[in-house]
Amino acid sequence: VNEEFMDVLVDIGGEEGDGGLAGPSVWVNILLNTTAPGNFPDPRKLDECRLQIAESIAPLANCMIDDSKREFYKNNMQWHGCIFYFVALLQNLVLTKETVASLLQYEGLADMLIQSMFWESDRPDIMKESKSHGTFVITDNFSKIAFSAGYVVQEIVDVGENGVFNKEEKKHLDFLARTPTISKAYSPDAGTTFAVGLTQLLKSKTSSVKKTHIFWIMNMLSFADCVDRSVIEGVVEFGTDIAMYEDAEPVIDTVYNMVIPSTPGNAPIPNDSRFAIAINAGLLEMCLKIVLRFEGYLDDDL
């Protein structure tokens, strides 16, 4: 299959490496550009195109998902050259909501997306290997991968209706919350759960994952009762030391949703055990610090 593929590409684009179409990354990039917003005069055609691609990329997905083997067309360098375009392609695809169900049929895709949000800090083997390929791979792409992965995961957790979930949706969110941040194939005992890892991303000074994506994911997990003591403590700890006003409101909203979860058809009811965890973690101190630190910024919503 590999030889036939390369024969076709050489016929179209010349010799591999000459800047033509012989590199697999070029083809993935074509899919990326094709699915970008504004490329179809009729938005419905763009949605149809995205859905068709989402339903048809199993061979590509199966190669890119494996962050232990890391081979695309039996080539490690090609995997590194394509992984950014692949995750960015997924970001384009989920702009059409109907693609999410199709993408989730690929076993291991959600795990890989979650774990790629932590590659820069937790996978020195991938980072070292990437650098070994020199100019073929742009190392900065891993920051972009983390950003795009955060966006895709945000869309993957966006289920339910007004914070109410059916049994399957809750099971889906619980699975994501428990997904390890480091592949078990790489290190069976390393890393933590995704829910706890989100608090680490919040506190990180180097993470490229957008905080608005992190807060959105955390709130969805909170609505589905998929957070534990470590998550509550981590968010309170982050909120106690925030330096930017832009972080104040989402921190307060997130803690609120953790300790006063909504219940279907009823007013929110405080969860005594979660409240106790938050208070022991410094909830009152966090609130007072935010009020004092951002007094001049406060509005009716905070």
N, C-alpha and C positions, 0 to 999 in steps of 0.2 A: 504493500500500500504506500509506503514511504517513497519508494522509487518511482512509482507511477505518478504520485502527486508532484514530485520534483520534476519529472519529465514534462508534465503539463505546464508547470510554472516556468520552466526554462524556455519552453516554446513561446510563452506569452511575453516574458520579461527579460530574457537573456540569461546570462550566467548568474549564479547565486552570488550576492554581495556586490553586484555592479550598480545597485541603486534602482533596479527594475522591480519586478513583482515576484522575485524568486524567494523572498523571505516570508515565512508564515505570518510574521508580525504585520506585514503590509496588508495582508488579507483581513486580519482581525481589525486592523485600523480602518479598513474600508467599511466593515460592518459598523464600527464605532461612528464614523462620519455619516453613514447612511441613516443611522437611527437618531442623529442629533436633532434637537428642536429646530424647526424652520426649514427642513430639507424637503418637505412635501407641501405643495400649495394646499392640498386637502388634508387637514389634520386626521381625518378618518383613515386615509391611506397610510399615514405614518403609524397610527395605532395598529393597523393590520400588519404592516411590515414588522413592527416590533414583536407582535404576538407570534408571527410566523417564525421569526428568528429564535425567539424564546423556546418555541416548541421543537426546534430543529438543531440545537447546538449541543446535543448530547456528547458527540465525539470530542468536541473542543472542551466542554465542561469537564468531562471525565479526566482529561489530561491535566488541565489547569488546577483542578481541585486537589490533586495529590501533591502536598507541599513537602513530602518526604522524598519521593522519587524525583520530582521536579524535572520531567522530561516532556517535550512536545516534539512529535515526530522523531522520537528516540534521541533527542538532542537536548542537553541541559541548557545550553546557551539560548536556544530558541524558546524554552520555557521562560527564562528570565526576560527575553526580549518581548514576550507576548503578555506577560501577566498584568502589566499596567493597562494595556489596551483591553484585556478581557474584563477586568474589574470596572473600568470606565464604561465599557459596553453594557455591563449589567446596570450601571447607574442610569444610562439612557433608556434601557428596556423598562425599568420599573417606573419610569415616568408615565407609562401606560399601566394602570393598576391591574388590568387583567393578566399581565404577564407574570405576576408574582406566583400564582398557583402553578404555572407551568415551570418556572424556575425551581420551585421547591421540590419538584419531582426528582431532581438530580441529587442523589444521595451524597451527602458530604458537602454540598455547596454552602449551606448556611454555616456549617462548622468552619469551612475555609474562610468565609467572609469575616466571621467573628474573629478568628485567629489572625487574619491579616491586619486587623486593627492594632495588633500587638507585635507584629514582626520586627519593627524597628528596635524595640526594647528587649524582646524576649527570644529572638531567633538569630543569634550571631552567626550561625552556620549559613543562613540564607543571605545575610548582609555581606559576609566575607566572600561567599561564592559569587555574588553579584559583582563585587568590586574586581574579582579575578578576571571577569570578562571584559574589562576595560571600557572603551568608548562604545561598545556594542550595547551596553545597558547603562541607562542614566540612573545613578543611585538615588537621586532625588525623587525618582518615580515612586519609591516606597512611601514617601510622605503623601503623595497623591493617591496611592493605593489605599492608604489608611483613611483618607478623607472620603474617597468614593465608597469604600466598604461601609463606613459609618452611615452614609446616606442610604445605601441599599438595605442595610439591616434595619434602619428606621422604617423603611417601607414594609419590610417583612414582618415587623411586630405590629404594624398598624391594622389590627383586626378588631372585631367586636363592634359594638354600637354604643357610643356615649359611656365608655368604661364598663360595659356589660358584655360578658363573653359566654359562649356556649361551651360545652364540655370539651369539644375538639380544639377550640381556639385557646382555651386555658391550658390544655395539654401541650399545645404548640408553643405557647409562651414559656411554660415551665421547662420544656426541653431546651429552649434557647437560653434561659436564665442559668441552667445547669451546665451548658456547654463549656468545656475547658478552654482557657485562653491560649493554651499551648497544646499542639497536637500530641495525643498519647503515643503515636508512633515515634515521635521525636524524643519525648521524655515522659514516661508514664506517670511520674509523681510530681512533675513541675507544674507551675501555673496555678490558677485558681478558677472559680466559676466565672462565667461572663458577667453575672450580676455584680459580683464583687470587683471584677476587673474594671467595670465602668467607673467605679469610684477612684480607682487608680489612674484611669485616663483623665478624670476631672482634675486630680491633683498634680498630674504630670506637667512639667514645664516644657516638654519637647514633643508631646503627642500632637499629631496633625488632625486628629479626629475633632470635628467641630462640636463645641459644647452644646449647641442647640440640638444636635443629633443625640448626644449622650443623654441630655435631660428628657428628650422625647421618649427614648427607649426606656429610661428608668421609670418614667411615669406610667407607661404601658405595662411594665412588669409589676409596678405597684398596684395598679388597678386590678391586675389578675392575681394578686396575692403571691407574687413570686420573688419577694425580697426577704432577707433574713437579718439577723442582728448585725452582721458585718457590713451589710449594705447601708443600713440606717446609720450606724456609727461612722462609716466612711463619708456619707453625705454631710452629716453634722460637722465632722472634722473639717471638711472642705469649706463649708459655710462659715465656720468660725474665723477662717483666715483669708477670706476673699478680699481682693484689693480693688476689684472693678465693680462699679454699680450695675453693669449689665448682667453680672452673675447673681445679684442679690434677689431679684424677683423669682427667677427660675429655681433657685435653691429653696426659697421659702415655699413655693408651690409644690416642689418635689417632696420636701419633708412633710408638708401638710397631707399630701396624697398617700404617704407611707403610714402616717399615724392616725389619719382620719379617713379610712377608705370608704368609698361610696358603696352603697348596697342597692340592688335593683328595686325601684319603686319607693325607696325610703330616703329620708334625710341622712347625710353622712353621720356615721356613728364612730366616736373615738375608740381606738383599739388600745385597751389599758396596757397590755404587755408591750406593745410597740412604743407607746408613750413613755413607759418606764425606761425602755432601752434608750430612746432619744434623749430623755432628761439626764440619764446617767452619762450619756456621751457628751453632754454640754449644750443641750438645746436652748436653755434659757440664756446662757452666755452668748451663744451664736446670735440669738435674736437681739439682745441688747447691743452687741458689737455692731450689728448691721444698722440698727437705728442710730447709734452714735456716729458711726463712720460715714453714713450717707444721709445724714439729717437734712442737708441742703438740697438733696436730690429727691426726697420722698414725695410721692404723689398719693392719690387716694387709693391706688391699686396695691401699694406695698404695705 
